[in-house]
Amino acid sequence: VDHEIGRLMDALDDSPHANNTVIVLWSDHGWHLGEKQHWGKWTGWERSTRVPLMIVPPRDGSEEYAKPGNRCEQPVSLIDLYPTLIDVCGIQGAFELDGESLRPLMQDPKQRTGRVVTTTFDPDNLSLRTDRFRYLRYADGSEELYDHASDPHEWENLVTSPKHQQQLDFFRNQLN
């Protein structure tokens, strides 16, 4: 894949479009290889919901969009790509979109958004992700809560922890 992306980048560099082209690269989500006794990719855990997402601004005037090489750790969604491209391309109109432009994060990737990003998998199974926590609610009503600051691999379910009830209530309210 790296070789083919390199060929694409070389062709773009040799074209008249190199200075006004936005490049967006993303990938499919992950695959469980036995973690939590699960094989496959259809879960709400981090391994299945996190995807690579790279946005390279146009070379000409790129400082207006982003500084090359920045990395953002805030949760975003692929549903944000369309609003981002509309914004970056300067397309005007009244758009009612579920996603948000990522341009502010491209310009200042260290800012905190406070967003809660939702992933669904199978009917009535939901995963909510903030910059620190992941909450899952399954169709049968069962729940999971993980603190990525202390447990990035989501091994310790905190749903019964009294210390985390306020966070659990926050996520439950998000679903309402």
BELPEBEL-V568292 format. One record per backbone hydrogen bond with DSSP energy under -1.0 kcal/mol. CO is the residue of the C=O (numbers start at 1). NH is the residue of the N-H. If there is no record, write none. Layout:
co->CO nh->NH
co->CO nh->NH
This chain:
co->1 nh->5
co->2 nh->6
co->3 nh->7
co->4 nh->8
co->5 nh->9
co->6 nh->10
co->7 nh->11
co->8 nh->12
co->9 nh->13
co->10 nh->14
co->12 nh->15
co->17 nh->20
co->18 nh->59
co->19 nh->60
co->23 nh->56
co->25 nh->54
co->32 nh->40
co->34 nh->37
co->35 nh->38
co->38 nh->34
co->40 nh->32
co->41 nh->43
co->45 nh->48
co->45 nh->49
co->46 nh->50
co->52 nh->27
co->54 nh->25
co->56 nh->23
co->59 nh->62
co->61 nh->64
co->62 nh->65
co->62 nh->66
co->67 nh->70
co->77 nh->80
co->78 nh->81
co->80 nh->84
co->81 nh->85
co->82 nh->86
co->83 nh->87
co->84 nh->88
co->85 nh->89
co->86 nh->91
co->87 nh->90
co->102 nh->106
co->103 nh->107
co->104 nh->108
co->108 nh->111
co->117 nh->129
co->119 nh->127
co->122 nh->125
co->125 nh->121
co->126 nh->137
co->127 nh->119
co->128 nh->135
co->129 nh->117
co->132 nh->148
co->133 nh->130
co->134 nh->146
co->135 nh->128
co->136 nh->144
co->137 nh->126
co->138 nh->141
co->142 nh->138
co->144 nh->136
co->145 nh->158
co->146 nh->134
co->147 nh->151
co->151 nh->154
co->158 nh->161
co->161 nh->164
co->162 nh->165
co->164 nh->168
co->165 nh->169
co->166 nh->170
co->167 nh->171
co->168 nh->172
co->169 nh->173
co->170 nh->174
co->171 nh->175
